[in-house]
């Protein structure tokens, strides 16, 4: 069933009052092209016959469509941002063209998100190592032992440099088996 001017007004009202994308129906873009072509013909006819009401209808249709597309673009961007954060891929109520755009946005935003994730992962690793670990040089041979975290450490040979948990490193330094690096 072809779209009408009333359908466009209905879609506009729904888009304006909804946070989510409104279901514009199957083949929305094709139906929209047909409506615009039909209204263009009416517009050109109205110019020939000097009927300004038809000309005004076309102008109003254009404004409505521009606003609908702006609202849908904004919702599409928000949906893509949300999808990259919570990984809930949902194509509900997207037109065919919007699905293509959505996929491209998702790819770009996901790659951009990786930048910050990599930064924080590297910083977290460095912070973990610097706060929870200690670099020491073994002075005397140390046999295998089980640390307070129930993990096995060693054996360590003389002049070997190791990074071990802070508490264990301090204990080895206190016992004269290692020195801080």
Buried (B, 14 or more C-beta within 10 A) or exposed (E): EEBEBEBBBEBBEBBEEEEEBBEBEEEBEEBBEEBBEBBEEBBEEBEEEEBEEBBEBBEBBBEBBEEBEEBBEEBBBEBBBEBBEEEEEEEEBBBEEBEEBBBEBBEEBEEEEEEEEEEEEEEEEEEEEEEEBBBBBBBEEBEEBEBEEEEEBBEBEEEBEBEBBEEBBBBBBEEEBBEEE
